[in-house]
Amino acid sequence: MRKRRRLGSTDGFYRFESLKSRNVVYGSGYGDFIRLRDEFGNIWRGSAERQADDTVTYRFRDSNGKTISGMSDSWGVILRDEKGNVWRGFVD
């Protein structure tokens, strides 16, 4: 998996992959709003919030109430879903 980082912006293309199942979610974001789609067609809406220590906190929810949340730092983005599965990805 590639590691990318752009300081000062949460805008761009997002791609996350589950380490366990290899499922992928992808989409785009502008400002604090992010919209992702998984390979089953489900839409995940979420937000990105920049913290004082230059990390970004992410929270996503689909129409069924499932959630994925996590954070990014200088090494990439790591998310965890409600079942404990880890998702890694990047913002391009």
URBELSUL-V387454 format. One line per field, one symbol per residue. phi: phi as a letter, one per 20 degrees, with the letter a starting at -180 (. if undefined). psi: psi as a letter, one per 30 degrees, with the letter a starting at -180 (. if undefined). burial: + if it has 24 or more other ideal C-beta (glycine too) atoms within 12 Angstrom, else -. A space follows every 10 residues. Layout:
phi=???
psi=???
burial=???
This chain:
phi=.fdcbcfnbd fpedbccffe dmfccbrcbb meeccdcefe nfeddabccf efemecedcc bdfenfccbr bcbfdpdccc efenfeddab dd
psi=klklkjkfkg kakkkkkkfe fglkklallk bfkkklklfg fkkkkalkjk lfgglkkkkk klffgklkla llaffakklk lffgkkkkal k.
burial=---------+ -+-+++++-- --+-+++-+- ---+++-+-- ---+++-+-- -----+++++ -------+++ ++---++++- +----+++++ +-
